[in-house]
Amino acid sequence: MRHLSVLEKRKRYRTPIKAMNFIQNISKADYASGDHFDCGERAIAVEILDIASYPAIPKHKFAETYTFEFLDLEDGDEHAEECGITDAQAAQLCEILKQALDERRNVIVHCTMGICRSGAVAELGVMLGFADTGAYRQPNLRVKSKMMRYLGWGY
């Protein structure tokens, strides 16, 4: 098996998925630097920020940007009810994804590190029917379970 060079990996990573619309979870730094798939002019950005933090300025233009503020907390963590994702936020995230899927629009979702909160949203997007970009995820289970409950899916 031939190993890809760093340049080959980067080129492959930035190549868009053409067959269907995709969802990609990325970090706040990647959002600002534009280090993500080319998602086109109609793409939607979903920002998940820490409470009272500053949003990143994206390198690429998005048709729509939705901003949420909640911490990367799991059920049982201190302040999870006050500072974690709410049922209303989970519902809004699901509706954004469903509309983007219906309209065949790509979605870039970022949180601070691009793994947990954004990973949960991207994982739900894949379950809804978006193409998986293969980005590493370690989904926040509180985010994932609240979104799944809103959709009427068991968790």
matplotlib code that plots the C-alpha trace (Angstrom):
import matplotlib.pyplot as plt

x = [0.0, 1.4, 1.4, 0.3, 2.5, 1.3, 0.6, -1.4, -3.4, -4.1, -5.2, -7.5, -8.9, -9.9, -11.5, -15.3, -17.7, -19.7, -22.3, -24.4, -24.3, -22.0, -21.5, -18.1, -17.0, -14.0, -12.2, -12.7, -9.1, -9.9, -13.0, -11.0, -8.2, -10.5, -9.0, -12.1, -13.8, -14.9, -18.5, -19.8, -21.7, -24.9, -23.2, -24.4, -22.0, -23.0, -20.9, -20.9, -19.1, -18.2, -20.4, -19.2, -16.5, -15.8, -16.9, -14.2, -14.2, -14.4, -12.0, -14.7, -18.1, -21.2, -24.8, -26.0, -24.4, -26.1, -24.4, -25.0, -23.5, -23.2, -20.3, -18.9, -20.7, -22.1, -25.1, -24.1, -21.4, -21.6, -23.6, -24.8, -28.3, -27.3, -24.5, -24.9, -27.0, -30.7, -33.7, -34.5, -31.0, -31.1, -34.4, -33.1, -29.9, -32.1, -34.3, -31.3, -29.9, -33.2, -33.7, -30.1, -30.6, -33.9, -32.2, -29.1, -26.8, -23.4, -22.9, -19.7, -20.1, -17.4, -16.7, -13.5, -11.6, -13.9, -14.4, -17.1, -19.9, -19.5, -18.8, -22.2, -24.0, -22.1, -22.8, -26.5, -26.2, -24.7, -27.5, -30.0, -28.4, -25.5, -22.3, -19.7, -16.4, -14.5, -13.4, -12.5, -15.3, -15.7, -19.4, -20.6, -23.3, -25.5, -25.7, -26.2, -28.9, -30.9, -30.9, -31.9, -34.7, -36.0, -36.1, -38.0, -35.0, -34.1, -30.8]
y = [0.0, 3.4, 6.1, 9.6, 12.6, 15.5, 17.4, 14.6, 14.2, 18.0, 17.9, 14.9, 16.4, 19.7, 18.0, 18.4, 15.5, 16.0, 13.2, 14.7, 17.4, 17.0, 18.0, 18.6, 19.2, 21.5, 23.5, 27.3, 27.8, 25.8, 27.9, 31.1, 29.7, 28.1, 24.7, 22.7, 21.2, 23.7, 23.9, 26.3, 29.6, 28.2, 26.6, 27.0, 27.6, 26.5, 28.1, 26.5, 28.9, 28.8, 31.2, 34.8, 34.0, 35.8, 34.3, 33.5, 35.4, 32.8, 32.9, 31.9, 33.4, 31.4, 32.0, 31.7, 31.5, 30.2, 30.9, 28.9, 29.3, 26.4, 24.6, 21.1, 19.5, 16.1, 15.1, 15.0, 17.6, 20.6, 23.4, 21.2, 22.4, 26.1, 26.1, 23.0, 22.6, 23.2, 21.4, 24.5, 24.7, 21.0, 21.5, 24.5, 22.6, 19.7, 22.0, 23.7, 20.4, 19.1, 22.2, 22.1, 18.5, 19.3, 22.2, 20.1, 22.6, 21.7, 22.4, 23.4, 23.1, 24.3, 24.4, 25.2, 22.0, 20.6, 17.3, 17.0, 19.5, 20.0, 16.2, 15.4, 17.8, 16.3, 12.8, 13.5, 15.1, 11.9, 10.0, 12.3, 11.6, 14.0, 12.6, 11.9, 13.7, 11.4, 14.1, 12.8, 13.1, 12.3, 13.4, 15.1, 12.6, 15.3, 17.2, 14.0, 12.6, 15.9, 16.1, 12.4, 12.9, 15.9, 13.8, 11.0, 8.6, 6.4, 6.8]
z = [0.0, -1.1, 1.5, 0.4, 0.8, 2.8, -0.4, -1.8, 1.4, 1.4, -2.2, -1.6, 1.6, -0.1, -3.1, -2.9, -2.9, -6.1, -5.9, -3.1, -0.6, 2.4, 5.9, 7.4, 11.0, 11.4, 14.0, 14.5, 13.2, 10.0, 9.5, 9.7, 7.4, 4.9, 5.5, 4.5, 1.5, -1.2, -0.4, -3.0, -3.0, -1.5, 1.5, 5.1, 8.0, 11.5, 14.3, 17.8, 20.1, 23.7, 25.7, 25.4, 22.9, 19.7, 16.3, 13.8, 10.5, 7.7, 4.9, 2.4, 2.0, 3.1, 1.9, 5.5, 8.9, 12.1, 15.4, 18.6, 22.0, 24.4, 26.1, 25.4, 28.4, 28.8, 30.9, 34.5, 34.1, 36.4, 34.8, 31.9, 32.2, 32.3, 29.8, 27.6, 24.5, 25.1, 23.6, 21.6, 20.2, 19.3, 17.5, 15.6, 14.5, 13.3, 11.3, 9.7, 8.6, 7.3, 5.2, 3.9, 2.9, 1.1, -0.7, -1.5, 0.2, 1.8, 5.4, 7.3, 11.1, 13.5, 17.2, 19.0, 18.2, 15.5, 17.1, 19.8, 19.4, 15.7, 15.4, 16.9, 14.5, 11.5, 12.7, 12.8, 9.4, 8.0, 9.6, 7.9, 4.5, 4.0, 2.5, 5.2, 4.5, 6.8, 9.2, 12.7, 15.2, 18.9, 19.2, 22.3, 23.5, 25.0, 21.7, 19.7, 22.1, 22.2, 18.4, 18.1, 20.6, 18.6, 15.5, 17.4, 17.1, 20.0, 21.6]

ax = plt.figure().add_subplot(projection="3d")
ax.plot(x, y, z, "-o")
ax.set_aspect("equal")
plt.show()
